[in-house]
């Protein structure tokens, strides 16, 4: 394995490409486009009509770093839940509306921060565009035009034969043009496809043909493993070109997992300050400890640590010391012991059984020195802490 520098750079690396110039909209308090940081969003899986369950899930999403949340509004019961949800949610709520134009007006009246409409499912919306544009404009509520390969406008499906990138883009821009006729441009667009290649093509075309902010998504991306890879590949390709203003990772998994993946994608691309980063070696025939177990235990022990800290977990004394020395904190293991490094200096050598607890203690101490607001459960682990009873 080649030794690489693992240290936190003194200044963040420059982005891979300048961000595409897009107009800015406000989704409640969150700016989207116009150079605003790329935001991460998700969608609740509860029945929206179940206000408490939905608010509970929104609270969990908020705690995990979700910045905008979308709720499905398929029925009148869901519409009636919107005012309470919009009022009590700590993050902006977008109402996701497919078939019923009247629900768009209800969502705006309910105080939702934005409304998502799907041009493929809303032919009947086209007659209502003037009214929707007026209501949304008066309330300062943006509209997401969310085109989805699975529900592409039938007219475009017969024109193109299938949901090609061109078809997705034409559908989105056609719907935008209807709103533009009424002077409404408070719009963001998504053109989702389950194939990252088609999706990337579609967003590239869209990025050239309009200046609306873009919501990135690979639709029906699949279970957590496959969906994470598809989303990381597709978002990575686009964001590396400066395309994309807000992202939603779609996984067949709890929505909190979507947020974790979304945040990690942005951190990996340097589009968001890196938080805790565990750098662990892949292990090889030289490993003298169980690196997988060590890395997993350190990761679990430091979950929720709110600081940009790089922790290196290395399996042997060949490359380990050099690499651990470059991280903020690290261990190089061997001969039943672990050499613990802090900011490049060996501070102690501990028996293998104490490596995890020592790394966690030192990480917490560094975080404390950095002035981090530690969650109670981590603060209790600080050396000399008085344990808080929860
Ligand atoms: S065990 Fe040592 S040589 Fe092998 S991957 Fe880990 S650090 Fe590199």
Boltz pocket constraint, residues with backbone or C-beta under 6 A from the ligand:
constraints:
  - pocket:
      binder: B
      contacts: [[A, 1], [A, 281], [A, 282], [A, 283], [A, 284], [A, 285], [A, 286], [A, 287], [A, 288], [A, 314], [A, 315], [A, 316], [A, 317], [A, 318], [A, 319], [A, 320]]
      max_distance: 6.0
